[in-house]
Structures are given as C-alpha cells and as structure tokens.
Amino acid sequence: MKNITVSVDDETYRRARIKAAERDVSVSALVRQFLIELAREESEAEKLKREEAALRALITDFRGADRLSRDDVHGRGG
C-alpha cells in the first residue's frame, strides 16, 4: 500500500473532518474511498474504444466496392 500527502485549505479540511465524523470514518478513509472509486471509473479513451468496438461489430455488410457513384453522392439524376 502506498502513502500520499494531500494539501488542502483549512475550510476544505474542516468540512472533510465533519463528513468523516458523520460517517464514523477517518478523513484518510474518505480520501481512500474516493480514489478507489475514481480509479474504477472508465476513462474517456476507454469509453470511446469500447463504443467504437461496439459500432464496428454492427457493421457486417460493408465492402469497399459498395461506394456510391459521384452522381448519387451529389444527388444528381442519372
């Protein structure tokens, strides 16, 4: 287990002590729980990769030869 030092202003520390007392835990335990939950959250990059993989899995019938003609792309009657 690693130890860290965190500096906060007096008011933040006072309010954190009150919250900790309300929950019958230490300020250290509050910070530890916050960091554990933060570390468990999916990062934005991980979320985008997961969403991309899901979208790619939905694309099953695409071939490079399936391109539209220039006239179709530009809405020209042919």
N, C-alpha and C positions, 0 to 999 in steps of 0.2 A: 504494500500500500504506500502511496506517495503522500507527502505533506506539502501543502501550498500555503502561501501567505497572501491574504487579500486585504487591501486597504480601502476603507470606505469612510465617508464623512460621519461625524458624530450622530447626526439625526438618523441616518440610514441604520447605523449600528443599534441605536436605541430602539428603533421600530422593529428591527430584526430580533432583538432580545425579547421584545413584547410578544411577537409572533411565536417565537420558540417557546416561551413560557406558556402561552395559550395551548400549545400542542404538547407540552411536557417533554420537550427535547432541547438539545443544545443548539446554539447558533451554528456550530460546526456541522451538526446533523442536518440542519436545514439546508446549508450550502451543499453538503454532500448529496442529499437527495435531489436538489435542483440540478447539479452537474450530471448525476446519473441519468435523469430524465432527459436533459439536454443532449447527452451523448447518444441516447437511444433513438432520438428523432432522426428521420431520414433527411439527408442533406438535399439541397435543391438539385445538385448534379445527379444524385442517386435517384431522385424522383423523376427527373427528366429522362434518364436512361431507362427506368422501369416503364414509363409511359411510351417511350419510343419503341421498346421491345414489344409492348402490347399492341401498338398500332401496326408494327411490321408483321406481327403474327396474323393480323386481319387481312393483309394484302396477299392474296393467294393466286390471283389470276392475272398478274401483270407481266407483260413481256415488252422488251424494248421495241419490238415491231408493232406494238399496239398504239403507236403515236397517231395523233390527229394530223390531217393534212393542213397545210397553211391556210387554205380556204376555210376549212372547218374551224380552225382556231380563231380566225378573224371574222367569222360569221358571214362569209361571202357565199352567195348561192353558186352552186357549181354545176 
